[in-house]
Amino acid sequence: MQTVVWDPIASDEKQAASVRAVDSSYVRFDIIRRIMTKFFGIEVIMVMGITDIDDKIIKRANEMNMSPVALARIYEEDFKQDMAALKVLPPTAYMRVTENIPQIISFIETVIANGQAYATSQGNVYFDVKSWGKRYGVLTTISPDTPDEAVNTDKRYGKDFALWKAAKPQELSWTSPWGKGRPGWHIECSTISSAVFGKQLDIHTGGIDLAFPHHENEIAQCEVYHQCEQWGNYFLHSGHLHVKGSQEKMSKSLKNYVTVKDFLKKFSSDQFRMYCLRSRYSSAVEFSDESMDDAKNLLQAISSFIKDANAYIKGQLICDPVREDILWERLASTKVTVKASFADDFDTSRAVAAIMDLIHHGNRQLKAVTKDTGSPRSSVVYGSIISYIEGFFNALGMSFEERQVAVKGDSSAVLSNVIDELVQFRTKVRHYALALPEAAETVLVEGDAGAKGSKREENEKRQQLMGERRPLLEACDSLRENLAAFGIHIKDRAAVSTWEMAERGGQAEQQAQGKS
């Protein structure tokens, strides 16, 4: 199962945090991913795109007098720490836009060659929506024939969208056949998902606000590029998080957001996950302290049942004889209902209701009595119920430990990023040092003294360059040896260098690639 999710990097710390805090999309799609793997045995290969260059990043970086790419790395690590605190599993791979510029340019060239895009005299490239006809709008039923908006740019029609944007003064840019510039928003995801998964994608996820124009434009681009009838099989869109009593979604612009870090000071990641489980992923949900308290109370009821059931199993809770047949029947029925609910567009609310109903029937028979009549205890059925309930929530990323509030992230993620940058820098130095001209072959031919002299000069120049660059290679080797002493092992390969950090016992903890 192939799936893509996109994470736009925000333009400042407050906005970056607010996007993750008030948007339940990441937790909801993490739940879906866990359902697919744990309940249906589907292997999910998930790619997350990282937009590490856009107008907001460039503007903020200029204000802070730093590189836009460096600023994006800071926000990226902040994002990863927030996701870890919310128990969101990392993707199979992160793909950054700035590391895929050549692929994006090649993708655009193919779209142009296929007749669905055009370059302008100002150095911009646009997708020609009208040329795609009725195939545009298959996801959101937007027609290319509807009246155009006013066009104040160099594009032909109002609905045409940018594939490549001409560079502005003092803006990070890359060389392209159309001049210096940078990618448009929609082309990034199309290129990266195509580079990984080819012409067929199983699932694409995102908030409902991305259905149009983002996902609609992605579909058009990819079907033109791959010349296929259908690129994406399923688009899963999550509903917005709304402020209680309002139709407004939480956002930085409306100043009605809560950051992930502030949120986790008051509620736990498990409580937020239970809050998300109580509604369909596609539904808009109302956020309030009351709704979070409801989720907290549900978790407490589950924990209380597990505690009482364990006490019964250990003989610490004396009860009347238990109707095992009823409980076995309820357990079997619950398993069927849960599986059917998840198969019905991941209906988590119905599945949780089935679990709570099972707990209700289990509690009805756990009524303490003052006198032990000596009747046999039904430990096995309660053990099976506990095992199923704990397995259910563990599979969805939850636990019933005492410590519910996430602690602050340590510096391991930052260290990983620093090592990644260091290895990439070392790789570039090493490749430069090894980039020597080929040795000239010496062929003794009578009367060819001039040619022999030229080849001799080439070899002497090569030897001179080797001598000049040898200190660079020695420095690279020295760095590798010094880092190895701290458990960071660099492995040099033909085109890339990889690194891994050894844990106690010598197991690999982290691996990344340093590309030239």
Disulfide bonds with the S-S distance in Angstrom:
none
